[in-house]
Amino acid sequence: MNMRGLSWRDGGRASATVLMVIASFATIASTAAAQQQLSERAVRTFMDYAWSLTPQKFTKPDGSSVVIDKKKREQMTVPLDHARDVIMIGRMTAHAQICELPELQVRNYQSLMRREQGSGKWSPQQMIYINQLHLTTVMLLTGQIRVKEKKDGKKEVFVSKGKRAAKTCTPEQRARVKKIVEEYVASEPSAKPETAAKKEG
């Protein structure tokens, strides 16, 4: 998926909001507590980033294409409350990456997408947006998306190709992330029988 530079008319407030959210995510806490910290304005900012990075055309692995009408945002995206949930799962994927838990990072993402696909609620376009919202959240929290002020005072949002900022993860944080992700994956309806079978074995 191509990631292009973006310009924001309200860049100052948007970037400040994202920085505040990232700061609130710096401490690994329970999902419920973090959700309370994630304001409507913050969710909308993340949604804006993800929408701007969503391509007009997406080609699936099987070669088929999905066209996304950028003039019909409400039909192509998801409601704010659901976007908040996706962002929170993306947050844990980011923490798994920072804490060097690659297998759990992948499992967290895959569980999210299986749940969304299995719900039967979303169109192909909305599924692509959910995927993009998760990806954008991970990239923001791991320092892969940056904001740069232009000469005209506007903010340019771009995907950074440089060295990422070092992020620390203590053994306690690593254990906490592992526990939260494992509980989330195990709570997936299709995962319950398998989990139960492992416990019995």
FITORVEX-853037 format. One record per residue (C-alpha): residue number from 1; residue in one letter; chain; x, y, z. Coordinates in nm, 2 decimals, always signed. Last residue first. Layout:
<pases>
resi	resn	chain	u	v	w
NUM	a	A	X	Y	Z
...
</pases>
This chain:
<pases>
resi	resn	chain	u	v	w
201	g	A	-0.42	-3.13	+2.71
200	e	A	-0.72	-2.99	+2.87
199	k	A	-0.57	-2.64	+2.86
198	k	A	-0.48	-2.68	+2.50
197	a	A	-0.83	-2.80	+2.41
196	a	A	-0.98	-2.50	+2.59
195	t	A	-0.77	-2.26	+2.39
194	e	A	-0.86	-2.43	+2.06
193	p	A	-1.23	-2.42	+2.15
192	k	A	-1.20	-2.05	+2.25
191	a	A	-1.02	-1.92	+1.94
190	s	A	-1.32	-1.90	+1.71
189	p	A	-1.50	-1.68	+1.96
188	e	A	-1.20	-1.44	+2.00
187	s	A	-1.14	-1.41	+2.38
186	a	A	-0.81	-1.60	+2.35
185	v	A	-0.67	-1.33	+2.12
184	y	A	-0.76	-1.06	+2.37
183	e	A	-0.63	-1.25	+2.67
182	e	A	-0.30	-1.32	+2.49
181	v	A	-0.27	-0.95	+2.40
180	i	A	-0.33	-0.83	+2.75
179	k	A	-0.09	-1.09	+2.91
178	k	A	+0.19	-1.03	+2.67
177	v	A	+0.16	-0.65	+2.71
176	r	A	+0.18	-0.68	+3.08
175	a	A	+0.48	-0.91	+3.07
174	r	A	+0.66	-0.67	+2.84
173	q	A	+0.57	-0.38	+3.07
172	e	A	+0.72	-0.56	+3.37
171	p	A	+1.03	-0.66	+3.18
170	t	A	+1.07	-0.29	+3.08
169	c	A	+1.00	-0.17	+2.73
168	t	A	+1.20	+0.12	+2.59
167	k	A	+1.15	+0.32	+2.27
166	a	A	+1.43	+0.44	+2.05
165	a	A	+1.32	+0.68	+1.79
164	r	A	+1.30	+0.53	+1.44
163	k	A	+1.58	+0.57	+1.20
162	g	A	+1.47	+0.73	+0.87
161	k	A	+1.19	+0.63	+0.63
160	s	A	+0.93	+0.85	+0.80
159	v	A	+0.58	+0.83	+0.67
158	f	A	+0.45	+1.18	+0.62
157	v	A	+0.22	+1.44	+0.78
156	e	A	+0.28	+1.80	+0.66
155	k	A	+0.16	+2.07	+0.89
154	k	A	+0.07	+2.42	+0.76
153	g	A	+0.26	+2.73	+0.87
152	d	A	+0.33	+2.84	+0.52
151	k	A	+0.69	+2.74	+0.56
150	k	A	+0.60	+2.39	+0.64
149	e	A	+0.58	+2.22	+0.98
148	k	A	+0.67	+1.86	+0.99
147	v	A	+0.46	+1.58	+1.14
146	r	A	+0.59	+1.22	+1.16
145	i	A	+0.46	+0.87	+1.10
144	q	A	+0.69	+0.58	+1.17
143	g	A	+0.74	+0.68	+1.54
142	t	A	+0.62	+0.35	+1.69
141	l	A	+0.29	+0.50	+1.82
140	l	A	+0.21	+0.67	+1.49
139	m	A	+0.29	+0.36	+1.28
138	v	A	+0.08	+0.14	+1.50
137	t	A	-0.22	+0.37	+1.49
136	t	A	-0.19	+0.41	+1.11
135	l	A	-0.18	+0.03	+1.07
134	h	A	-0.50	-0.01	+1.28
133	l	A	-0.68	+0.27	+1.09
132	q	A	-0.56	+0.12	+0.76
131	n	A	-0.70	-0.22	+0.84
130	i	A	-1.03	-0.07	+0.95
129	y	A	-1.03	+0.14	+0.63
128	i	A	-0.98	-0.17	+0.42
127	m	A	-1.26	-0.35	+0.60
126	q	A	-1.48	-0.04	+0.54
125	q	A	-1.42	-0.06	+0.16
124	p	A	-1.49	-0.44	+0.16
123	s	A	-1.83	-0.36	+0.33
122	w	A	-1.86	-0.41	+0.70
121	k	A	-2.11	-0.57	+0.94
120	g	A	-2.05	-0.94	+0.87
119	s	A	-1.90	-0.98	+1.22
118	g	A	-1.66	-1.24	+1.08
117	q	A	-1.46	-0.99	+0.89
116	e	A	-1.42	-0.76	+1.19
115	r	A	-1.34	-1.05	+1.42
114	r	A	-1.09	-1.20	+1.18
113	m	A	-0.93	-0.86	+1.13
112	l	A	-0.88	-0.81	+1.51
111	s	A	-0.75	-1.16	+1.56
110	q	A	-0.50	-1.11	+1.28
109	y	A	-0.37	-0.79	+1.43
108	n	A	-0.32	-0.94	+1.78
107	r	A	-0.17	-1.26	+1.63
106	v	A	+0.09	-1.05	+1.43
105	q	A	+0.20	-0.85	+1.73
104	l	A	+0.19	-1.16	+1.95
103	e	A	+0.44	-1.33	+1.72
102	p	A	+0.66	-1.02	+1.70
101	l	A	+0.69	-0.97	+2.08
100	e	A	+0.98	-0.72	+2.07
99	c	A	+0.84	-0.49	+2.34
98	i	A	+0.80	-0.21	+2.09
97	q	A	+0.62	-0.44	+1.85
96	a	A	+0.39	-0.57	+2.12
95	h	A	+0.33	-0.21	+2.23
94	a	A	+0.23	-0.12	+1.87
93	t	A	-0.01	-0.42	+1.85
92	m	A	-0.15	-0.31	+2.18
91	r	A	-0.22	+0.04	+2.05
90	g	A	-0.37	-0.10	+1.73
89	i	A	-0.62	-0.28	+1.95
88	m	A	-0.70	+0.05	+2.11
87	i	A	-0.73	+0.22	+1.77
86	v	A	-0.98	-0.04	+1.66
85	d	A	-1.19	+0.01	+1.96
84	r	A	-1.19	+0.39	+1.91
83	a	A	-1.29	+0.33	+1.55
82	h	A	-1.60	+0.14	+1.67
81	d	A	-1.71	+0.44	+1.88
80	l	A	-1.65	+0.68	+1.59
79	p	A	-1.85	+0.49	+1.34
78	v	A	-1.67	+0.32	+1.05
77	t	A	-1.53	+0.43	+0.71
76	m	A	-1.63	+0.41	+0.34
75	q	A	-1.99	+0.52	+0.38
74	e	A	-1.90	+0.81	+0.59
73	r	A	-1.62	+0.91	+0.36
72	k	A	-1.82	+0.93	+0.04
71	k	A	-1.61	+1.17	-0.17
70	k	A	-1.30	+0.94	-0.13
69	d	A	-1.48	+0.67	-0.32
68	i	A	-1.28	+0.36	-0.24
67	v	A	-1.24	+0.11	-0.53
66	v	A	-1.17	-0.25	-0.44
65	s	A	-0.95	-0.45	-0.68
64	s	A	-0.92	-0.82	-0.75
63	g	A	-0.57	-0.97	-0.79
62	d	A	-0.60	-1.25	-0.54
61	p	A	-0.37	-1.06	-0.30
60	k	A	-0.62	-0.77	-0.30
59	t	A	-0.56	-0.45	-0.49
58	f	A	-0.68	-0.13	-0.32
57	k	A	-0.79	+0.17	-0.51
56	q	A	-0.85	+0.52	-0.37
55	p	A	-0.58	+0.46	-0.11
54	t	A	-0.63	+0.52	+0.26
53	l	A	-0.36	+0.74	+0.40
52	s	A	-0.59	+1.04	+0.43
51	w	A	-0.86	+0.83	+0.60
50	a	A	-0.61	+0.69	+0.85
49	y	A	-0.49	+1.04	+0.95
48	d	A	-0.84	+1.16	+0.98
47	m	A	-0.94	+0.86	+1.19
46	f	A	-0.65	+0.93	+1.42
45	t	A	-0.77	+1.29	+1.46
44	r	A	-1.13	+1.18	+1.51
43	v	A	-1.03	+0.95	+1.79
42	a	A	-0.83	+1.23	+1.96
41	r	A	-1.13	+1.47	+1.94
40	e	A	-1.36	+1.20	+2.08
39	s	A	-1.13	+1.16	+2.37
38	l	A	-0.90	+0.86	+2.44
37	q	A	-0.83	+0.87	+2.81
36	q	A	-1.13	+0.65	+2.90
35	q	A	-1.01	+0.40	+2.64
34	a	A	-0.68	+0.39	+2.82
33	a	A	-0.85	+0.28	+3.14
32	a	A	-1.05	+0.01	+2.97
31	t	A	-0.74	-0.12	+2.77
30	s	A	-0.55	-0.17	+3.09
29	a	A	-0.23	+0.03	+3.13
28	i	A	+0.10	+0.05	+2.95
27	t	A	+0.23	+0.40	+3.01
26	a	A	+0.33	+0.57	+2.68
25	f	A	-0.03	+0.56	+2.56
24	s	A	-0.11	+0.90	+2.73
23	a	A	+0.19	+1.05	+2.56
22	i	A	+0.08	+0.92	+2.22
21	v	A	-0.26	+1.07	+2.28
20	m	A	-0.11	+1.41	+2.37
19	l	A	+0.12	+1.39	+2.06
18	v	A	-0.18	+1.31	+1.84
17	t	A	-0.38	+1.61	+1.98
16	a	A	-0.09	+1.84	+1.91
15	s	A	-0.06	+1.71	+1.56
14	a	A	-0.43	+1.78	+1.50
13	r	A	-0.43	+2.13	+1.66
12	g	A	-0.13	+2.24	+1.45
11	g	A	-0.24	+2.07	+1.13
10	d	A	-0.58	+2.22	+1.09
9	r	A	-0.55	+2.25	+0.71
8	w	A	-0.36	+1.93	+0.70
7	s	A	-0.11	+1.83	+0.43
6	l	A	-0.03	+1.47	+0.35
5	g	A	+0.28	+1.28	+0.22
4	r	A	+0.20	+0.95	+0.06
3	m	A	+0.19	+0.59	+0.18
2	n	A	+0.15	+0.33	-0.10
1	m	A	+0.00	+0.00	+0.00
</pases>
